Amino acid sequence: MEVKRIVKHWSKGVIVKLLGHIVGFKALENRLNICWAKHGVLNIVDLGQKYYLVNFTNKEDQKIAITNGLWLSFYHYLSVRAWCSNLCHNRKAIVNLVVWVRIFGLPIECYDNRVLTSISDCIGKT
């Protein structure tokens, strides 16, 4: 019974992995409040190794955090995934990451499926 209560408390949470340099806790908290706390309040717990548990009071805010990414905080990407019970955050490697690449000045004739695939293959696996 106690376990169910605890799991329910964290069910509106997400696990955030900061990719890149460390950002101050308060700075990250302020930034996430601006981006994600649209309908309620969020609380952040520093899990160490650049992982954070962000818990929302509103399910819609959690949905925004999970589905409206690509998230940046101070020019560093954030990997966001839904919280689940028994999650061992520091042992789960980030296997896939969706990124948006903007190439300025690309000639219109390069907007071809084969050319764009070649460019994306140079950046990473597609």
Wavefront OBJ file of the C-alpha trace (Angstrom):
o trace
v 0.000 0.000 0.000
v 2.818 2.409 0.904
v 4.659 1.595 -2.336
v 1.580 2.481 -4.418
v 1.325 5.845 -2.670
v 4.990 6.622 -3.346
v 4.793 5.489 -6.980
v 1.663 7.604 -7.506
v 3.506 10.655 -6.130
v 6.240 10.338 -8.785
v 3.967 9.261 -11.660
v 3.910 12.829 -13.037
v 7.693 12.979 -13.116
v 10.335 12.923 -15.823
v 14.008 12.028 -15.745
v 16.195 14.714 -17.298
v 19.796 14.117 -18.371
v 21.838 17.227 -19.027
v 24.096 16.687 -22.033
v 27.222 18.804 -21.949
v 28.596 21.014 -19.204
v 27.060 21.262 -15.757
v 24.547 24.063 -15.285
v 23.839 25.459 -11.821
v 20.864 23.847 -10.083
v 18.957 27.121 -9.539
v 19.594 28.255 -13.116
v 18.275 24.941 -14.466
v 15.289 25.049 -12.111
v 14.385 28.584 -13.224
v 14.735 27.667 -16.901
v 12.565 24.543 -16.583
v 9.923 26.494 -14.671
v 9.712 28.967 -17.551
v 9.539 26.233 -20.211
v 7.441 23.572 -18.507
v 5.350 24.884 -15.578
v 2.412 26.201 -17.616
v -0.495 24.805 -15.551
v 1.078 23.854 -12.226
v 4.293 23.701 -10.249
v 7.387 21.567 -10.723
v 9.913 20.306 -8.211
v 13.430 19.226 -9.137
v 15.646 16.682 -7.389
v 19.341 16.451 -8.309
v 20.098 12.733 -8.735
v 23.792 13.283 -9.467
v 25.834 12.621 -12.617
v 23.853 15.340 -14.469
v 20.518 13.534 -13.936
v 17.504 15.297 -12.459
v 14.076 14.109 -11.435
v 11.455 16.703 -12.293
v 8.063 16.137 -10.708
v 4.984 18.030 -11.895
v 1.744 18.830 -10.114
v -0.048 18.842 -13.478
v -0.085 15.963 -15.980
v -0.335 18.396 -18.938
v 2.971 20.002 -17.948
v 4.582 16.548 -17.888
v 3.195 15.889 -21.367
v 4.688 19.178 -22.619
v 8.110 18.198 -21.252
v 8.019 14.764 -22.900
v 6.467 15.580 -26.273
v 7.410 19.178 -27.097
v 11.226 18.722 -27.098
v 14.037 19.279 -28.417
v 14.932 21.016 -25.164
v 17.913 23.266 -24.596
v 19.063 24.844 -21.363
v 21.873 27.369 -21.668
v 22.936 25.880 -25.031
v 23.009 22.323 -23.640
v 20.597 19.623 -24.751
v 18.327 17.863 -22.301
v 17.347 14.234 -22.705
v 13.839 13.827 -21.265
v 11.980 10.594 -20.569
v 9.007 9.672 -18.432
v 9.711 8.482 -14.909
v 9.032 4.820 -14.189
v 9.302 2.896 -10.942
v 12.572 1.116 -10.171
v 14.398 3.273 -12.714
v 18.138 3.116 -12.202
v 19.022 6.359 -13.967
v 22.786 6.095 -13.759
v 22.943 2.688 -15.431
v 20.728 3.430 -18.412
v 22.761 4.721 -21.311
v 21.204 7.123 -23.771
v 20.939 4.975 -26.881
v 18.899 7.242 -29.159
v 18.503 10.979 -29.258
v 16.362 12.910 -31.696
v 18.023 16.096 -32.896
v 17.031 18.905 -35.210
v 19.812 20.133 -37.489
v 19.472 23.482 -39.210
v 21.745 24.027 -42.221
v 21.779 27.664 -43.251
v 22.433 28.571 -46.861
v 21.771 25.119 -48.325
v 20.975 25.603 -52.040
v 17.441 24.628 -53.035
v 18.728 21.991 -55.463
v 20.114 20.103 -52.451
v 16.603 19.593 -51.077
v 16.515 16.109 -52.526
v 15.902 12.938 -50.529
v 19.201 11.327 -51.538
v 21.267 14.467 -50.855
v 19.624 15.081 -47.469
v 20.148 11.433 -46.501
v 23.848 11.738 -47.403
v 24.145 14.859 -45.252
v 22.372 13.191 -42.330
v 24.621 10.124 -42.638
v 27.630 12.421 -42.189
v 26.099 13.793 -38.980
v 24.992 10.480 -37.469
v 22.975 7.336 -37.941
v 19.578 7.879 -39.572
l 1 2 3 4 5 6 7 8 9 10 11 12 13 14 15 16 17 18 19 20 21 22 23 24 25 26 27 28 29 30 31 32 33 34 35 36 37 38 39 40 41 42 43 44 45 46 47 48 49 50 51 52 53 54 55 56 57 58 59 60 61 62 63 64 65 66 67 68 69 70 71 72 73 74 75 76 77 78 79 80 81 82 83 84 85 86 87 88 89 90 91 92 93 94 95 96 97 98 99 100 101 102 103 104 105 106 107 108 109 110 111 112 113 114 115 116 117 118 119 120 121 122 123 124 125 126
